[in-house]
Amino acid sequence: MANVGQQPKWEGKSCAKLAGCKAEQVWLLLQDFFGLDKWFPSLTTCLPVEGVSGQPGCVRFCAGFKTPVSGSDKGSMNWTKQKLLSIDPIKMVFSYSIVDGNVGFNAYVSTVRVLSNEHGCDIEWKYEVEPVKGWTLRDLDFFIASGLQVMAQRMEAALQVFQATMDQ
């Protein structure tokens, strides 16, 4: 039973469109659970902690990212440990949770999905988390949405370079 006065979890969703990119191509980039640092802005480190990338139960250590409420303390670095909960390569979807970290995300669960559309594909990122001290839901929405947009741009650019190389 929930505690009286306990705030409901924050929930949100962000979506990024990738023009001219096939969903299967984008999925190949996203399913590399230990390779998030290639795509997510300001993330300098993404290292395996345990398990095999892409298999449920594997854990990654992510560090170096900036958040909307990152303090002015230059000596501290944001970090989280994230566990892959499930993955379905046929439906092109995976879920993960944050199991440890110093950014105050408690009970964070995210589901990332790639969806085909007539002009390319979309990446959909849904999330829920207990309210985060020092943040607003708007801060979190901005963090996820802006990070996802940069990820989509980087993936689009990488796939365009790859396609140009293949066309030669």
N, C-alpha and C positions, 0 to 999 in steps of 0.2 A: 504494500500500500504506500502511496506517495506521501511524503511529508506535507503537512499543512503549510501553505505558503511557498512551497517549492515551485520555482519557475519552470514552465514547460521548456522542452528542448527547442533550440533554435533549429529551423529547417530552411534550406534554400536550394536553389537550382540555378546553374548558369549554363549557357550554351554558346558554342563557337562554330561558325560556319567555315568550312574549308572548300573553296571553289576549285573545281577541276581535280580534286583528289578522290580516289576511290576509297570507300570505307575500309576495304581489306588492306590497303596500303597504310592507312593511318593506324589501323589496329596493330599491324606488325611493329610499329614504333611504340605504341602505348603499352602493349603487353609485356614489354621488357621492364618488369617491376623495379629492377635495380638500375635502370637507365634514366630515371626522371630528371637528373641533373643536365641531361642533354637538351631538355625542352623547357623546364620551369624557370622563369626569370629569377635571378639573384640566388638560385640554389647552387652552391659551389660544390657540395658533396652529396653523393648518394652511394652508400656502400652496403654490400650484403652483410648482414649480421648472422643470419642462420637460414638454412634451407636453400632451395634451388629457385632462382628467379622464375616467376610464372606458376609456381606450384603453391596451392593453398598452405598457409602456415609459415611461408618464408617471411623474413623480417628485414627491412632496410633501415638504415640510419641516414637521415637527411639533415643537412646543416647549412648555415650561411644565408638563408633566405631572410628577406626583410618583410616585416608586417606593418600594417597601418599604425600600430601602436608600439613599434620597436622603440625602446628607450634611447636616451642619448648616451648611455654607458657603452663606450667603444670597446670595452674589454669583454663584453659578453656576446656570445653568438647564439642565435636561435637554432634549436635542434629538436627533432622528433624521431622516435622509432615507430615505424609503421608496419603493420602485419597484414598480409594478403589473406582475406577471409574466404573469397571465392573467385573463380574465374570461369568464364564460358566463352571459348574462342568461336563457337558457332554463332552465338548471339552477340559476340563482340562486347562483352561487359565484364567488369570486375568490381569487387568491393574490398575495401581495406579499412582498418581502424588505426587510430593513433594509440599506442600502448604505453608510451612514455614520452617525456619532453619537457621543455622549459617555457612553452608559450601558453600554458594554461588551458589546453584543449582536453576536456574530460568527456569521456563517452562519445568521442568523435568517430563517426562512421561515414564513409563516402562511397558512392557508387558512380563509376565512370563508364559511359556507354558510347559506342560509335554507331551512328545511324546514317544509312544511305539517303540521299535525296537526288533530285534530278540534275542539280548543278555540281554535285560532289558529295560531301558528307558533313555531318555535324558531330561534334563531341559534346555530350551532355554530362554534366558533373552535378550530382545531387549530394547533399550532405546534411547531417544533423549532429548537433553537439550541445552539451549543457552550456548555458550562458557563461561567457568567458569574462573573467574579471578584467576591467579596464577597456573592454571592447564594447561595441554595439553590434547588433546584427548587421547593420549597414556597413560597419568596418569589415566584417567577415565576408559579406556579399561582395564588396569591392575587391578584397584580397583574392577571393576565388575567381571572380569574373575577370579581373585584369590579368591574373596569372594565366588563366585559361586562354585568353585572347592572344597573349604573347606565345604560349605553347602552340596554338593553332598557326600563327604566323611562321614560327620557326619550322614546324612540320611541313607546311605548304612550301616554304623555300627549299627545304631539304629534298622534298619529293620532286620539285621542279628541276633542281640540279640533277637529281638521279635520272629523271626522264630525259633531260637534255643530253646526258651522257649516253643513255641507251639509244637515243635517236641518231647518234653520230656513226 
